[in-house]
């Protein structure tokens, strides 16, 4: 917390209630006709990343005046409930129809009394430091914790002269625009890496990735197309003549569907893998759930998963294949299948086939538009499976893994860069509210040989103006 003597010259340290109306009164019921359209902002309409109101609804005034929080243009809305507050859901209300906005009762509304710019306040409450302070003061039960009104009333904010607030906001937004542009470029890198991996898998599964290797080692590089009468799932899939076509069912010694029941979860026990844990090629155990030993034994009656088996999601997040790792004991949750390949098919190669655009894209197209996407077991058994010679399968796996490791290293750098931009964002805000981001009004006034209105004088002027208005009323 700043102390008054630590503030730049001309600034004042004030409480929110000194400069803001907090949760101002609703507009009178006769301010407009009942059917007047107004802007309605549900909690999902406030974007936690951009801090903007996106995709608001239009509703008649009479429908929303009661039972919802009211605000107007230039008010700042601030989500008070967990986890929305911690995620940064706050926005300056703008472009409201008929200057009337309504929304969730979980908003706190701030309205400037004239001494503080809405955008200056908005950036202040979006600071990570302020949100953590608000989080530490939340009250209520787990999952329903809220920031109390008295916390925001007595929250303190450093207040510069009004002209300096304008410059601070302009500087913040200019610097944030540059960070946003950087993040857009980083997003494009992520998309490029996604397409790169897809291209690598496609080339791995149609022979292009090992074309030169095959010339040198197998002395062959001719291709033939898939038999469309036999495999109607995928069209235009060509493979080298030294490869052969099979089906998933013929290439696997076991094709097992999961038990069709939701297991009883426990705090500790054996991993029970859900579709949400399946990633392209591997299982993510970071949010895994557990079942008892008895439930585990019940769920492995058809087949006990072992290292090298393949898990496949056939419902919900359809079409993801993952390898079962070593030294882990698991059973299957709902919507999963388990494949165990025969000796002529290396599991790590088969996972790449199942995750390749040839299979994955076709499966997604077949389930597109369904409210509960699923793929039938009978259709999955017919999946086309290319069978290269075993040495080539091993070479394909080696090359794909090397290329994916390269992509992973770039992704790690992108994640580090994103983290750096967020730290820069918070650093910019910290400088802004300590008077270090722009030249202070006091410094400019001295250089130009003029007087200026300090924050203290500004507050007195607004207080005096308000007093005169109340006397007139």
C-alpha atoms as one frame of an Amber mdcrd trajectory, in Angstrom:
protein
   0.000   0.000   0.000   1.180   3.494  -0.832   1.491   6.025   1.972   0.615
   9.635   1.249   4.218  10.814   1.528   5.266   8.158  -1.021   2.920   9.467
  -3.708   4.072  11.726  -6.546   3.547  15.443  -6.117  -0.042  16.473  -6.732
  -1.496  13.000  -6.048  -3.803  11.994  -3.220  -4.482   8.622  -1.636  -8.276
   8.188  -1.442 -10.803   5.468  -0.703 -13.154   4.190  -3.383 -16.131   5.707
  -1.584 -14.433   9.143  -1.711 -14.498   9.183  -5.511 -17.140   6.620  -6.490
 -20.785   5.811  -6.072 -20.827   2.098  -5.304 -23.879   0.178  -6.552 -25.876
   3.342  -7.389 -29.663   3.269  -7.319 -31.664   1.737 -10.150 -33.283   4.104
 -12.644 -36.935   4.995 -11.881 -39.447   2.611 -13.421 -40.884   5.466 -15.533
 -37.530   6.662 -16.904 -38.457   4.984 -20.219 -41.440   3.024 -21.485 -41.635
  -0.656 -20.391 -40.864  -2.030 -23.858 -37.788   0.176 -24.418 -34.837  -2.003
 -25.486 -31.871  -1.958 -23.086 -28.540  -3.767 -22.924 -28.338  -6.902 -20.783
 -24.891  -8.206 -19.802 -24.827 -11.730 -18.304 -21.596 -12.792 -16.619 -20.340
 -14.810 -19.660 -20.609 -11.644 -21.784 -17.679 -10.072 -19.900 -14.445 -11.387
 -21.381 -11.947 -12.083 -18.589  -8.956 -11.738 -20.926  -9.791  -8.600 -22.911
 -11.878  -6.984 -20.168 -14.581  -6.079 -22.649 -18.299  -6.681 -22.896 -18.768
  -9.107 -25.767 -22.028 -10.310 -27.275 -24.490  -8.637 -24.851 -28.217  -9.301
 -25.122 -31.059  -6.880 -25.898 -34.080  -7.073 -23.606 -37.087  -4.869 -22.806
 -36.643  -2.503 -19.829 -39.615  -3.946 -17.899 -38.128  -7.456 -18.059 -34.808
  -6.621 -16.425 -35.355  -3.633 -14.148 -36.220  -5.861 -11.198 -33.916  -8.649
 -10.074 -30.780  -7.469 -11.887 -27.914  -5.036 -11.309 -28.327  -1.694 -13.107
 -25.604   0.478 -14.632 -25.123   3.156 -17.283 -22.480   4.229 -19.787 -19.030
   4.815 -18.238 -19.843   2.795 -15.135 -17.298   0.106 -14.255 -18.712  -3.349
 -13.547 -16.672  -5.717 -11.409 -17.460  -9.418 -10.838 -17.502 -10.057  -7.090
 -17.964 -13.854  -7.048 -15.328 -16.577  -7.300 -13.772 -17.543  -9.720 -14.913
 -14.692 -12.000 -13.282 -12.010  -9.848  -9.929 -13.805  -9.662 -10.022 -14.303
 -13.447 -10.347 -10.551 -13.983 -13.941 -10.137 -15.122 -14.403  -6.360 -15.149
 -15.345  -3.866 -17.850 -16.217  -0.256 -18.577 -19.824  -0.131 -19.772 -20.022
   1.517 -23.174 -22.549   1.777 -26.036 -25.496   0.780 -23.853 -28.863   1.075
 -25.591 -30.687   4.132 -24.246 -27.838   4.485 -21.710 -29.350   1.646 -19.702
 -27.547  -1.555 -18.780 -28.525  -4.477 -16.579 -26.749  -7.675 -15.675 -25.851
 -10.291 -13.123 -26.457  -9.601  -9.441 -22.845 -10.735  -8.984 -21.562  -7.395
 -10.331 -20.410  -4.497  -8.177 -20.983  -1.204 -10.026 -18.655   1.792  -9.690
 -19.782   5.231 -10.900 -17.343   8.129 -10.893 -18.259  11.240  -8.917 -16.119
  13.221 -11.343 -12.637  13.007  -9.860 -11.626   9.670 -11.380 -11.727   8.405
 -14.965 -13.588   5.100 -15.437 -10.694   3.681 -17.449  -8.190   4.662 -14.775
 -10.259   2.795 -12.164 -10.775  -0.157 -14.521  -7.034  -0.673 -14.994  -6.464
  -0.337 -11.251  -8.914  -3.097 -10.300  -7.617  -5.336 -13.095  -4.206  -5.438
 -11.423  -3.254  -8.864 -10.165  -2.239  -7.295  -6.846  -5.702  -5.783  -6.321
  -7.474  -9.018  -7.275  -5.333 -11.010  -4.828  -6.130  -8.513  -2.082  -9.834
  -8.782  -2.917  -9.571 -12.591  -2.913  -8.050 -12.572   0.564 -11.040 -10.541
   1.812 -13.766 -12.720   0.272 -16.517 -14.077   2.501 -18.923 -16.993   2.114
 -18.754 -20.727   1.567 -16.457 -22.579  -0.833 -17.553 -22.055  -4.436 -19.798
 -19.148  -3.430 -17.255 -16.699  -2.041 -17.812 -13.027  -2.796 -16.015  -9.720
  -2.373 -18.014  -7.808   0.276 -19.172  -4.253  -0.382 -17.293  -2.858   2.595
 -14.006  -4.119   1.133 -14.443  -2.068  -2.040 -15.793   0.915  -0.108 -12.604
   1.147   1.928 -10.232   0.095  -0.863  -7.608   2.787  -1.388  -6.445   4.133
  -4.740  -3.702   6.637  -5.647  -5.392   9.564  -7.425  -3.420  11.815  -9.807
  -4.666  15.103 -11.270  -7.351  14.523 -13.919  -5.155  15.496 -16.886  -2.494
  13.074 -15.652  -5.079  10.300 -15.397  -5.840  10.830 -19.105  -2.149  10.484
 -20.004  -1.728   7.395 -17.814  -4.721   5.673 -19.429  -3.451   6.552 -22.938
   0.012   5.203 -22.116  -1.367   1.978 -20.634  -3.572   1.355 -23.651  -0.779
   2.110 -26.138   1.588  -0.310 -24.388  -1.131  -2.937 -23.986  -1.886  -2.672
 -27.716   1.737  -3.605 -28.417   1.521  -6.555 -26.018  -1.751  -7.651 -27.646
  -0.071  -7.521 -31.063   2.736  -9.694 -29.686   0.217 -12.187 -28.308  -1.563
 -12.323 -31.667   1.744 -13.273 -33.285   2.288 -15.915 -30.596  -1.208 -17.252
 -31.290  -0.293 -17.582 -34.951   2.787 -19.592 -33.950   0.506 -21.943 -31.999
  -1.713 -22.370 -35.044   1.329 -22.976 -37.269   2.586 -25.633 -34.838  -0.841
 -27.305 -34.820  -0.819 -27.497 -38.629   2.812 -28.604 -38.590   1.979 -31.572
 -36.348  -0.999 -32.478 -38.523   1.196 -32.362 -41.627   3.849 -34.517 -39.980
   1.254 -37.145 -39.006  -0.273 -37.115 -42.488   3.148 -37.552 -44.100   4.001
 -40.302 -41.600   0.863 -42.273 -42.442   1.026 -42.058 -46.236   4.756 -42.729
 -46.691   5.983 -39.247 -47.591   7.932 -38.802 -44.336  10.161 -41.816 -45.053
  10.252 -41.526 -48.840  14.052 -41.144 -49.060  14.605 -43.769 -46.359  12.480
 -46.237 -48.323  14.457 -45.636 -51.524  17.702 -46.366 -49.719  16.513 -49.279
 -47.593  13.661 -50.951 -49.468  14.454 -49.763 -53.015  10.835 -48.890 -53.658
   8.752 -45.733 -53.771   5.625 -46.475 -55.769   2.161 -45.780 -54.328  -1.371
 -47.154 -54.595  -4.671 -45.730 -53.366  -7.056 -46.999 -50.721  -9.816 -49.364
 -51.830 -12.842 -47.070 -51.469 -15.275 -49.984 -51.568 -13.608 -51.538 -48.562
 -12.967 -48.336 -46.553 -15.713 -45.753 -47.015 -14.502 -43.596 -44.099 -11.434
 -42.173 -45.846 -10.963 -41.173 -49.475  -7.795 -40.427 -51.440  -5.379 -42.092
 -49.010  -2.399 -43.393 -50.969   0.346 -45.573 -49.494   3.571 -47.098 -50.878
   3.271 -50.434 -52.639   5.495 -52.102 -50.033   2.871 -51.245 -47.410  -0.404
 -53.104 -47.063  -3.920 -52.178 -45.976  -5.646 -53.707 -43.000  -8.459 -52.769
 -40.655  -8.257 -51.835 -37.002 -10.031 -55.054 -36.052  -7.641 -57.211 -38.078
  -4.568 -55.338 -36.806  -5.423 -55.704 -33.135  -5.522 -58.780 -30.938  -8.016
 -57.025 -28.624 -10.631 -54.331 -29.275 -12.470 -53.656 -26.009 -15.206 -51.160
 -25.204 -15.382 -49.594 -21.732 -17.939 -50.533 -19.050 -21.084 -48.478 -19.703
 -21.419 -47.111 -16.183 -20.112 -44.147 -14.234 -17.683 -45.373 -11.583 -17.868
 -44.330  -7.937 -14.978 -41.914  -7.437 -12.647 -41.994  -4.430 -10.077 -39.540
  -3.025  -7.245 -42.017  -3.497  -6.890 -45.347  -5.266  -6.377 -46.441  -8.869
  -6.437 -44.086 -11.845  -9.655 -44.290 -13.865  -8.987 -42.518 -17.154 -11.632
 -40.201 -18.633 -11.726 -38.749 -22.150 -10.602 -35.360 -20.774  -7.252 -36.905
 -19.787  -6.526 -38.123 -23.325  -4.096 -35.951 -25.263  -2.657 -36.614 -28.699
  -0.430 -39.636 -28.028  -0.296 -39.530 -24.221  -2.407 -39.434 -21.057  -2.413
 -36.329 -18.857  -2.733 -37.455 -15.233  -2.610 -33.933 -13.717  -6.388 -33.890
 -13.087  -6.978 -37.624 -12.955  -9.654 -39.220 -10.776  -9.481 -42.382  -8.710
 -11.554 -45.481  -7.988 -11.284 -48.156  -5.303  -9.450 -51.440  -5.851 -12.788
 -53.268  -6.023 -14.088 -50.909  -8.733 -10.802 -51.251 -10.611 -11.061 -55.058
 -10.633 -14.648 -54.834 -11.844 -13.718 -52.495 -14.699 -10.796 -54.577 -16.003
 -12.750 -57.828 -16.345 -12.766 -57.549 -20.143  -9.072 -56.637 -20.385  -6.463
 -55.275 -18.000  -4.716 -52.246 -19.587  -0.970 -52.629 -19.912   1.968 -50.634
 -21.250   1.687 -50.090 -25.015  -2.100 -50.482 -25.139  -3.985 -47.678 -26.846
  -6.904 -45.751 -25.347  -9.354 -44.174 -27.806 -12.192 -41.718 -27.109 -15.300
 -42.641 -29.049 -17.790 -40.256 -27.439 -17.738 -36.604 -26.323 -14.219 -35.506
 -27.298 -14.215 -38.041 -30.132 -11.138 -39.278 -31.950  -8.180 -38.917 -29.552
  -5.742 -41.827 -29.222  -3.235 -42.140 -26.367  -0.647 -44.706 -25.350  -0.772
 -46.351 -21.923   2.607 -45.563 -20.304   4.782 -47.925 -18.283   4.552 -48.421
 -14.516   1.007 -47.124 -14.179  -2.118 -48.957 -13.070  -5.313 -47.753 -14.770
  -8.824 -48.722 -15.715 -11.203 -47.207 -18.258 -13.792 -44.554 -17.567 -16.818
 -44.117 -19.806 -16.660 -43.402 -23.562 -13.261 -45.060 -24.034 -12.028 -48.068
 -25.971  -8.871 -50.116 -25.521  -6.815 -51.531 -28.418  -3.929 -53.992 -28.203
  -2.027 -54.366 -31.457  -0.673 -57.550 -33.019   3.038 -58.117 -33.550   3.041
 -56.639 -37.063   1.871 -53.213 -35.818   3.947 -51.079 -33.432   1.609 -49.341
 -30.926   3.437 -45.992 -31.102   3.012 -46.030 -34.898  -0.675 -46.994 -34.668
  -1.378 -44.094 -32.271  -0.024 -41.753 -34.937  -2.326 -43.334 -37.537  -5.381
 -42.838 -35.317  -4.427 -39.212 -34.574  -3.547 -38.435 -38.194  -5.787 -36.109
 -40.243  -6.824 -39.120 -42.357  -8.677 -40.717 -39.435  -9.253 -37.815 -37.045
 -10.736 -35.372 -39.575 -12.998 -38.058 -41.031 -14.269 -39.039 -37.582 -14.940
 -35.401 -36.640 -16.855 -34.800 -39.879 -18.943 -37.897 -39.263 -19.920 -36.727
 -35.759 -20.196 -32.998 -36.518 -23.411 -31.290 -35.449 -24.364 -33.910 -32.910
 -25.226 -32.680 -29.418 -23.500 -35.780 -28.010 -20.808 -36.750 -30.550 -20.098
 -40.481 -30.644 -18.699 -43.117 -32.970 -19.990 -46.678 -33.002 -17.732 -49.559
 -32.027 -18.585 -51.424 -35.247 -17.440 -48.445 -37.358 -14.244 -48.043 -35.344
 -13.344 -51.674 -35.987 -13.421 -50.896 -39.723 -10.911 -48.022 -39.502  -8.337
 -48.369 -42.325  -4.878 -49.206 -41.016  -1.757 -48.887 -43.192   0.903 -51.486
 -42.407   4.464 -50.512 -43.390   7.247 -53.042 -42.848   8.292 -53.079 -39.179
  11.679 -51.370 -39.796   9.874 -48.514 -41.562   7.326 -48.246 -38.736  10.241
 -47.818 -36.331  11.826 -45.165 -38.558   8.501 -43.311 -38.853   8.080 -43.269
 -35.063  11.640 -41.998 -34.616  11.168 -39.181 -37.127   7.751 -38.117 -35.862
   8.945 -38.064 -32.261  11.953 -35.941 -33.238   9.807 -33.458 -35.161   7.239
 -33.290 -32.370  10.023 -32.689 -29.827  11.174 -29.773 -31.992   7.610 -28.398
 -32.054   7.336 -28.887 -28.290  10.507 -26.862 -27.745   9.049 -23.983 -29.758
   5.798 -24.271 -27.826   7.725 -24.005 -24.561   9.349 -20.807 -25.800   5.954
 -19.438 -26.868   4.518 -20.197 -23.413   7.486 -18.428 -21.787   6.962 -15.429
 -24.069   3.266 -15.309 -23.164   4.128 -15.423 -19.481   6.582 -12.594 -20.026
   3.940 -10.427 -21.746   1.593 -10.923 -18.785   4.357  -9.960 -16.354   5.053
  -6.888 -18.497   1.355  -6.038 -18.374   1.374  -6.141 -14.586   4.635  -4.212
 -14.471   3.127  -1.484 -16.656   0.155  -1.201 -14.307   2.421  -1.055 -11.251
   4.412   1.792 -12.811   1.225   3.564 -13.878  -0.183   3.700 -10.346   3.080
   4.751  -8.756   3.586   7.737 -11.068   6.473   6.211 -13.042   4.777   5.551
 -16.388   4.305   9.127 -17.625   5.625  12.543 -16.674   3.650  13.929 -13.754
   1.452  16.981 -14.089   3.574  18.690 -11.425   6.735  18.205 -13.513   5.070
  19.440 -16.706   3.609  22.481 -14.935   7.008  23.441 -13.494   8.678  23.094
 -16.865   5.990  25.205 -18.527   5.910  27.745 -15.711   2.214  27.381 -14.890
  -0.091  26.271 -12.107  -2.072  23.024 -12.184  -4.976  21.471 -10.324  -3.753
  18.913  -7.805  -5.869  15.898  -6.900  -6.588  17.543  -3.531  -7.908  20.695
  -5.216  -9.854  18.573  -7.725 -11.606  16.708  -4.899 -12.434  19.948  -3.098
 -13.793  21.480  -6.297 -16.073  18.507  -6.968 -17.186  18.417  -3.335 -18.032
  22.134  -3.453 -19.880  21.725  -6.757 -21.895  18.834  -5.351 -22.771  20.898
  -2.274 -24.063  23.765  -4.416 -26.162  21.370  -6.504 -27.696  19.875  -3.355
 -28.521  23.379  -2.065 -30.229  24.235  -5.365 -32.277  21.024  -5.145
